[in-house]
Amino acid sequence: MSSLTHPLVSVAMCTYNGARYLREQLDSILQQTYPNLELVIMDDASGDQTVAIIREYEQKDARIRYQVNAENLGYNRNFEKAILLCRGDIIAVSDQDDIWESRKLEIMMQKWPEGSDFIFSLSGIFHENDIAGRTEAPAVRYHDIRDTHHLVFNSPVHGHAVMFRKEIVKPCLPFPPNVFYDWWISMHAASLGSIGCVPETLTWHRVHTKNSSRNLTTIEDRAEREKQLREQCAFFIESFMKRPWAKPDEKRSLLEYARILRTMNGRTFSWKMFGYAWKNRRKIFHYKQKPLVIFSHLKHAFRMGYKGLL
């Protein structure tokens, strides 16, 4: 096997109390058809059988390396540690409870878009153990990304479906504790170059009751959920725009969006938000590809006038 034709791909996985579904994900990674990989696992002080399962697999497969944190570090710091432990120049990110197609790494390496240091494939979903009832990624227009608006508004990039060159990590460090690490890296990648797309469903994302609690969409009260999502979105944008890599025109536009978000209450129509959405409709509604799309833009711009969000 040639390291030139098959460079080492490091799979960075973080675990925390994931024993229930971990075996299926470990199997789907270790059965990849790509011939040169390592699996780096960082466990964040699990209290269930997660570490015992990892040790069992590590004894059977020399491609696995793992560490266990002495105390819980949280999602972002744990992924930062895992990524920095990777020996490969190319890194793929893995959650602990998904299932990968057996040719995921092979296909992404073969179809890696030229000129991109960060790429993504698509992910479908399934619920609990119902893999037979899985649903593929939505049939929308997927394309390479060079504008950070496309990551703020309806981003198609999900951490469990990305790969990137290790060199892209350095400008991103340290990962801020309150901004999703995958969004943070992707914003840097789009600002410094382009994000490539491999438009195939290669990851099956498991939806279950113990998915990461960082997801505000689990809040049942709709008004409170949207309020917190507006605050989160504004905070994310403001945090990234302090970085030196942000493109000036995108920085001006997205900070304007964040400022308007901060003024909204979810009840009063905001003409400023409607005007912003309409002026930037091609960037905000980049995923739309239907006939007479301008009417769809108008409808969603009005909706954003109330909610501020897509």
Summary of the structure (lengths in Angstrom):
residues: 310
radius of gyration: 20.0
end to end distance: 47.3
largest distance: 62.7
contacts: 974
relative contact order: 0.12
helix: 44%
strand: 18%
